């Protein structure tokens, strides 16, 4: 995929006086070797550790020497004319300092035609209808992201505390807007984003925590005092209703991290050109993120094991333990009785001619019962055997339901223990 991306870039920048830099963010798949072997004109900047998206961007752009700087994801295939279109938008649109492209997904559907940050929860909403002409937008995705060098020198680098990713390009576009710079979508510039990352599958909890953490950082940096208060209220309600367990735990971890780093985030807000937050609002944020953590913890408990209260939970736990002990005792009794009945039946009826004559013994008790019922009028032994087999089947059915009940009880006990451990772990994390 990296090779395909670079082939498209090299081929579709031909004729332009440009340099291509590739930042290898401590990859382990041989990317650096591939670039050096197959693309000798591409300068590879290999990093010893993964600096995150913003950190990698900063390394590359500090090395770049062009008048226009363009970011491109390693899994994004550019279309013919993409660079000309970006440059044309930068040249002709008034006040334009940042420009993005129309992005398709792997199937060719429009995934991004500019984007906006919604209020009050600060989720990114990607527009999926391509306008007829270049359009000023709230922000553009970092998958294809061009800017003037003067803007980079004026604003400085991306905020690499949006780590490992998410919201860094939104933050940069908002910082630019405060300086009177407009972000545009170039409708003639196209790329196809293959979305190769599978981090969300490998570690969904970490993925959710990273997303919420970056969203909270963006809110604290870019929202006004009024918007911040509205956010706290809306986020509390959203947390209490979140149906996804990993998302809830992600909110809990993100709220704790944000609260611990709130002073540094608000200082970076001012450094990046936003007005300072009023002291009363700062206090509301400090208390509010603690409340968000508590709301996430409570919702996580509900999702792990719904129950009305701690006292009831303790009582149910004891009740389930008693029931589990009793069911275990009944299971042992039924298994012993079933084994004895089987032995008796085998010794008493296993040698009778009316059974031997049937050849292969039926596989289940139910099929054997049907067979015996058909010959009840034939021999007295068959009639008596039928009732013995009926007892066996009743015992097996009882065992089936007891096993099912035991599984349910064990699941409840496991969930209760998991809930307790989850609560302990999150409380420890909150005190770090």
Order of alpha helices (4+ residues) and beta strands (2+ residues): alpha-beta-alpha-beta-alpha-beta-beta-alpha-beta-beta-beta-beta-beta-beta-alpha-alpha-beta-alpha-alpha-alpha-alpha-alpha-alpha-alpha-alpha-alpha-alpha
